[in-house]
Amino acid sequence: MKTEKGITRPAAGALKSGAALLMLALLAACGKQEQAASGQALASVDGKEITIHQLNAELGKGGAREANKQLLDGLVARQVLVNAARKEKLDADPAVLADMERARDLVLAQSYVQRKLAKPARPSQQEVSTFYDQHPDWFAQRQQYEFAELVIDRASVNEELTKMMVGVRPLEDVAAWLQKQHIPFTRLQVTKTSMDLPPPMLAGVKKMEKGQLFIVNEGDAAILAALADVRNVPLSRAAATQQIEQYLANQRQGEITEQAVARLKADAKIVYFDSAKTLKDNSVAPVADATSPGKDVAAGAAIR
């Protein structure tokens, strides 16, 4: 029998057939893997698959109760934007990279709190009832305040305007004066309840009568505000129970987290450099009277 490079012809043919079978088997395996992958995929955007796992993750984070087409459409829209951003090389932009790093750190920190720290015990009915009774302004005696506002540049506040903002008068008189002085302003209508306002702000507002004018300085803006209306909107004990339970649970979780941070900081090597000494410490910020015109109102942004 003639040989070809030491291999008999029948053997060479068999080897070729075996190689062909092996190639078919590999192709079949790849096909199965692609089918398996596509079985998990719900959509594709420029070749980037969106899987059922991503949809389920979104379901857990987004607050939706069940998977639906709109949720998938949202993931498709997000991927379209991501692809466009990468095409524009925004993923290499220093500012974007900084935001991505910050988001990553936040997720890691939140994951540690959720997975490694103890969960607070559910508040008892007695604790809920006590909390309800201790906060009448939030619940049983809750009030709703309506504020009319004219927002101007803080630099435009002068002595004449400050005097106008004392006592009770129509805010329209102030608006007319601003127009006469060619001072631009923006009108706003803001509604807040006594639950929304921090104690210093609430204490001042509770002393006011309808039509009372006051100024809130907020950054570069001055808010010329008037208390337009006050209504009683009490919240019953039963209606407030779930809200109180969540509030107390969050409060306790915050205490647990603070204790953990204190423990971790004690074990860490933390150094504050001289450049940090110029930073303002807001924990010792002065508290102003909410009825004082022309002065910063403590937590004045709460009426925005």
ChimeraX attribute file (.defattr): number of C-alpha atoms within 10 A of each C-alpha:
attribute: neighborCount
match mode: 1-to-1
recipient: residues
	/A:1	5
	/A:2	8
	/A:3	11
	/A:4	9
	/A:5	8
	/A:6	8
	/A:7	12
	/A:8	13
	/A:9	14
	/A:10	11
	/A:11	12
	/A:12	15
	/A:13	12
	/A:14	12
	/A:15	13
	/A:16	12
	/A:17	12
	/A:18	12
	/A:19	12
	/A:20	12
	/A:21	12
	/A:22	12
	/A:23	12
	/A:24	12
	/A:25	12
	/A:26	12
	/A:27	12
	/A:28	12
	/A:29	12
	/A:30	12
	/A:31	12
	/A:32	12
	/A:33	12
	/A:34	12
	/A:35	12
	/A:36	11
	/A:37	12
	/A:38	15
	/A:39	11
	/A:40	15
	/A:41	17
	/A:42	15
	/A:43	17
	/A:44	13
	/A:45	13
	/A:46	9
	/A:47	7
	/A:48	13
	/A:49	17
	/A:50	19
	/A:51	19
	/A:52	16
	/A:53	12
	/A:54	16
	/A:55	20
	/A:56	14
	/A:57	11
	/A:58	17
	/A:59	17
	/A:60	13
	/A:61	9
	/A:62	10
	/A:63	8
	/A:64	11
	/A:65	8
	/A:66	10
	/A:67	14
	/A:68	11
	/A:69	8
	/A:70	9
	/A:71	17
	/A:72	20
	/A:73	12
	/A:74	13
	/A:75	19
	/A:76	19
	/A:77	13
	/A:78	12
	/A:79	18
	/A:80	14
	/A:81	12
	/A:82	14
	/A:83	15
	/A:84	12
	/A:85	13
	/A:86	11
	/A:87	10
	/A:88	11
	/A:89	10
	/A:90	14
	/A:91	14
	/A:92	11
	/A:93	10
	/A:94	10
	/A:95	11
	/A:96	12
	/A:97	13
	/A:98	11
	/A:99	11
	/A:100	13
	/A:101	12
	/A:102	12
	/A:103	12
	/A:104	12
	/A:105	12
	/A:106	12
	/A:107	12
	/A:108	12
	/A:109	11
	/A:110	12
	/A:111	12
	/A:112	12
	/A:113	18
	/A:114	13
	/A:115	9
	/A:116	10
	/A:117	13
	/A:118	12
	/A:119	13
	/A:120	15
	/A:121	10
	/A:122	12
	/A:123	15
	/A:124	10
	/A:125	11
	/A:126	9
	/A:127	14
	/A:128	20
	/A:129	15
	/A:130	11
	/A:131	16
	/A:132	20
	/A:133	14
	/A:134	11
	/A:135	13
	/A:136	15
	/A:137	20
	/A:138	20
	/A:139	21
	/A:140	17
	/A:141	15
	/A:142	19
	/A:143	19
	/A:144	16
	/A:145	23
	/A:146	18
	/A:147	22
	/A:148	20
	/A:149	27
	/A:150	21
	/A:151	19
	/A:152	20
	/A:153	17
	/A:154	16
	/A:155	9
	/A:156	14
	/A:157	17
	/A:158	10
	/A:159	9
	/A:160	8
	/A:161	16
	/A:162	15
	/A:163	11
	/A:164	17
	/A:165	21
	/A:166	16
	/A:167	15
	/A:168	16
	/A:169	15
	/A:170	12
	/A:171	22
	/A:172	11
	/A:173	10
	/A:174	17
	/A:175	19
	/A:176	11
	/A:177	14
	/A:178	17
	/A:179	11
	/A:180	9
	/A:181	10
	/A:182	9
	/A:183	13
	/A:184	13
	/A:185	17
	/A:186	11
	/A:187	13
	/A:188	13
	/A:189	14
	/A:190	14
	/A:191	15
	/A:192	16
	/A:193	19
	/A:194	23
	/A:195	17
	/A:196	16
	/A:197	20
	/A:198	15
	/A:199	14
	/A:200	16
	/A:201	23
	/A:202	19
	/A:203	15
	/A:204	16
	/A:205	20
	/A:206	14
	/A:207	10
	/A:208	17
	/A:209	15
	/A:210	16
	/A:211	18
	/A:212	21
	/A:213	27
	/A:214	26
	/A:215	26
	/A:216	26
	/A:217	22
	/A:218	18
	/A:219	10
	/A:220	9
	/A:221	15
	/A:222	23
	/A:223	26
	/A:224	27
	/A:225	25
	/A:226	26
	/A:227	21
	/A:228	20
	/A:229	14
	/A:230	17
	/A:231	11
	/A:232	13
	/A:233	16
	/A:234	15
	/A:235	18
	/A:236	13
	/A:237	15
	/A:238	9
	/A:239	10
	/A:240	16
	/A:241	17
	/A:242	11
	/A:243	12
	/A:244	18
	/A:245	18
	/A:246	13
	/A:247	14
	/A:248	18
	/A:249	17
	/A:250	13
	/A:251	13
	/A:252	17
	/A:253	19
	/A:254	14
	/A:255	13
	/A:256	16
	/A:257	17
	/A:258	12
	/A:259	12
	/A:260	16
	/A:261	13
	/A:262	11
	/A:263	11
	/A:264	11
	/A:265	11
	/A:266	10
	/A:267	9
	/A:268	9
	/A:269	7
	/A:270	8
	/A:271	6
	/A:272	7
	/A:273	7
	/A:274	7
	/A:275	7
	/A:276	8
	/A:277	9
	/A:278	7
	/A:279	7
	/A:280	9
	/A:281	8
	/A:282	7
	/A:283	6
	/A:284	7
	/A:285	9
	/A:286	9
	/A:287	12
	/A:288	16
	/A:289	15
	/A:290	24
	/A:291	22
	/A:292	16
	/A:293	22
	/A:294	22
	/A:295	17
	/A:296	19
	/A:297	24
	/A:298	22
	/A:299	18
	/A:300	19
	/A:301	15
	/A:302	13
	/A:303	21
	/A:304	12
